[in-house]
């Protein structure tokens, strides 16, 4: 049994009761370990994309005073101008491997 991210179901990529075949492919050397046979990186990809709209709750404040929200797998979204406890609608404006930046579209949702 494999846990599927909610986003895959919401976008229709995977049906909740569907049956799928999954392949595990062993890499032969370090270069192959960095990618699968399809050329995709073997590391988990960020759970957000540029331009994506998200509803998040600010859990913490970063060192530079920006709001910090966490989504799938603990992935961090930095939200400038937000305070702890705010629930905000953000548009993702920048995506990095370990964090993203979201601009507030609507506050206190």
KEMAR-178299 format. One line per field, with one value per residue (C-alpha): residue number from 1; residue in one letter; x negated, y negated, z negated. Coordinates in pm, 1 decimal. Example, Ala and Ser with C-alpha at 12.3 -4.5 7.8 and 13.67 -1.06 7.14 Angstrom:
<recs>
k = c(1, 2)
r = c(a, s)
X = c(-1230.0, -1367.0)
Y = c(450.0, 106.0)
Z = c(-780.0, -714.0)
</recs>
This chain:
<recs>
k = c(1, 2, 3, 4, 5, 6, 7, 8, 9, 10, 11, 12, 13, 14, 15, 16, 17, 18, 19, 20, 21, 22, 23, 24, 25, 26, 27, 28, 29, 30, 31, 32, 33, 34, 35, 36, 37, 38, 39, 40, 41, 42, 43, 44, 45, 46, 47, 48, 49, 50, 51, 52, 53, 54, 55, 56, 57, 58, 59, 60, 61, 62, 63, 64, 65, 66, 67, 68, 69, 70, 71, 72, 73, 74, 75, 76, 77, 78, 79, 80, 81, 82, 83, 84, 85, 86, 87, 88, 89, 90, 91, 92, 93, 94, 95, 96, 97, 98, 99, 100, 101, 102, 103, 104, 105, 106, 107, 108, 109)
r = c(x, x, x, x, x, x, x, x, x, x, x, x, x, x, x, x, x, x, x, x, x, x, x, x, x, x, x, x, x, x, x, x, x, x, x, x, x, x, x, x, x, x, x, x, x, x, x, x, x, x, x, x, x, x, x, x, x, x, x, x, x, x, x, x, x, x, x, x, x, x, x, x, x, x, x, x, x, x, x, x, x, x, x, x, x, x, x, x, x, x, x, x, x, x, x, x, x, x, x, x, x, x, x, x, x, x, x, x, x)
X = c(0.0, -133.8, -22.8, 76.2, 58.6, 405.2, 308.1, 282.7, 640.9, 769.9, 617.0, 761.2, 421.5, 513.5, 856.8, 910.0, 1030.2, 816.8, 563.5, 218.4, -110.1, -419.2, -779.3, -1086.1, -1400.5, -1747.5, -2019.6, -2349.5, -2575.8, -2568.6, -2463.2, -2164.8, -2078.4, -1997.9, -1725.8, -1478.9, -1446.3, -1207.2, -1474.6, -1284.1, -1482.4, -1468.8, -1427.6, -1071.5, -957.6, -814.7, -441.6, -364.5, -410.0, -464.5, -130.3, 53.9, 311.6, 298.1, 484.4, 235.7, 210.7, -94.9, -261.6, -579.5, -780.1, -1115.3, -1439.4, -1362.1, -1005.6, -820.9, -536.0, -608.6, -348.5, -405.4, -225.3, -276.3, -584.9, -669.9, -750.8, -784.3, -603.1, -739.0, -469.3, -598.7, -373.1, -186.0, -167.4, -137.0, 219.9, 320.3, 509.1, 431.9, 486.5, 152.5, 24.4, -307.4, -557.4, -883.9, -956.8, -1285.2, -1365.3, -1315.9, -1084.8, -852.4, -745.0, -376.8, -224.7, 92.9, 404.1, 662.5, 623.5, 814.3, 1004.9)
Y = c(0.0, -345.9, -678.1, -920.8, -1299.4, -1458.7, -1696.5, -1403.3, -1304.1, -1663.8, -1725.5, -1398.4, -1241.3, -946.4, -800.7, -716.0, -360.5, -299.4, -21.4, -119.0, 55.2, -86.5, -13.4, -36.2, -88.6, -39.5, -278.9, -129.8, -426.1, -774.6, -953.0, -724.0, -755.8, -1122.5, -1046.1, -777.9, -619.9, -901.0, -1161.8, -1298.3, -1375.3, -1105.1, -1363.7, -1460.4, -1762.0, -2071.9, -2026.9, -2370.9, -2539.4, -2898.2, -3078.5, -2821.4, -2955.1, -2808.5, -2862.6, -2843.5, -2915.4, -3100.9, -2886.7, -3079.2, -3391.5, -3363.0, -3537.9, -3827.4, -3872.3, -3688.4, -3448.2, -3075.5, -2819.4, -2447.6, -2226.6, -1868.9, -1688.4, -1995.8, -2203.4, -2571.3, -2864.4, -3205.8, -3473.4, -3831.7, -4054.7, -3771.5, -3711.7, -3393.0, -3265.7, -3441.6, -3225.5, -3366.6, -3297.5, -3322.0, -3302.4, -3120.0, -3358.8, -3166.1, -2794.2, -2644.9, -2284.5, -2340.9, -2644.4, -2871.0, -3234.5, -3322.7, -3667.8, -3740.9, -3770.8, -3762.1, -3776.7, -3611.7, -3355.5)
Z = c(0.0, 90.3, -55.9, 220.2, 163.1, 140.0, 421.3, 668.4, 590.5, 598.2, 941.9, 1074.7, 1143.3, 921.3, 841.2, 469.9, 537.7, 847.0, 887.0, 1011.7, 1084.1, 922.6, 1017.2, 794.6, 998.3, 848.6, 962.6, 1080.8, 1000.0, 842.8, 1162.3, 1204.8, 835.8, 894.9, 1148.6, 1243.1, 1586.3, 1685.8, 1606.8, 1305.5, 989.5, 722.2, 443.2, 353.9, 551.4, 378.2, 308.1, 454.1, 792.2, 904.2, 932.6, 720.3, 473.1, 119.6, -205.1, -494.1, -864.8, -992.7, -1259.3, -1331.3, -1253.5, -1074.7, -1171.4, -936.8, -1066.6, -788.4, -859.9, -830.1, -721.6, -673.1, -423.0, -300.9, -438.5, -650.8, -340.6, -440.0, -280.1, -380.1, -388.4, -425.9, -636.9, -809.7, -1183.9, -1391.0, -1391.1, -1066.5, -816.9, -474.0, -106.1, 73.4, 427.8, 456.1, 617.2, 577.4, 536.4, 412.9, 321.0, -52.9, -74.6, 120.5, 89.3, 92.1, 132.6, -64.9, 151.4, -129.2, -508.0, -792.1, -588.6)
</recs>
